[in-house]
Amino acid sequence: MRNRVRQPGRRPAFTLIELLVVIAIIALLISILIPSLKRARDSAKNVACRSNVRQIAYALMLYAQDFDDQVWPVNAEDVTRWPQYGGAWARLPGPDGPRPGLLYDYVSQVDEIAECPSNLRRSSDRDTGNNMFDKDAPLDFDYTFVMNIQGGRLNNPKEMAYLAEPERYAVNIMPPTILPADVPVRRFDGMIAMVEESTRWWNENATDGMWSNQDQLETRHAKGANVAFTDGRADLFVPPMGGRYVTRESPDFEANDVYVKGLDDQWFRLELRSGTFRPYGWINSPQ
């Protein structure tokens, strides 16, 4: 047998098998790391989203401190006067169209505060466009105001709950105004004020900055939405939902499923009926 003699100064080369093994190891490491990096990125966006919602909650509290301890109104004046402008927290009428609303006096006019980093105010088909702030996004806000808590007093928050089984009532069938005792509910840990509204149902169709009636929540953050409470907290809320994002289903959680406790410990539906506002301050004495 002849012995191979290594030439002086020459390093041994990788064999093809060794090279394939190295490539396989690198591919395996990438396959392990990419999902972890995606989870870390999604978690960071969720934290940033919750921070935005929390800042809006703080702004709401500051507004209430300046205005008789009450949450901002749906509109700055009579509800029927400016229906096209929607929630006064978000925008108000101006001589040349809508202008930033009551929120922006408390957050240095930064409109990005109402933008979820995971959605960037895009539509459900991910289109861009032009919003009221002249930004390249079709939505004005990813977060909207729970409309019928307008005028609620922060020093007297009401107990809030939602239907534990929304599927008891078919799509387009309103749950009862006063909830029967045998219908189960789950309680919120406070009085919700701002929510991460579902883009498809119906934020992109009614860009009014308000959450009411058939409006739903987004579930882009670990199957949940970030919501703000009137005491300044923000948390992730995982609502009951059906399995099809593109279809309204009876198990889907909607604003119509929210109740507040009123006289005689009865649960009153937060929504009166479609297209109808609860009066300013109604939530302080639900009946």
PyMOL commands that set and color helices and strands:
alter all, ss='L'
color gray80, all
select helices_A, chain A and resi 16-66+83-85+102-105+111-114+147-149+166-168+199-203+255-257+263-265+282-284
alter helices_A, ss='H'
color red, helices_A
select strands_A, chain A and resi 91-94+97-100+143-146+160-163+185-187+192-196+210-211+225-229+234-237+258-261+267-269
alter strands_A, ss='S'
color yellow, strands_A
deselect
rebuild
show_as cartoon
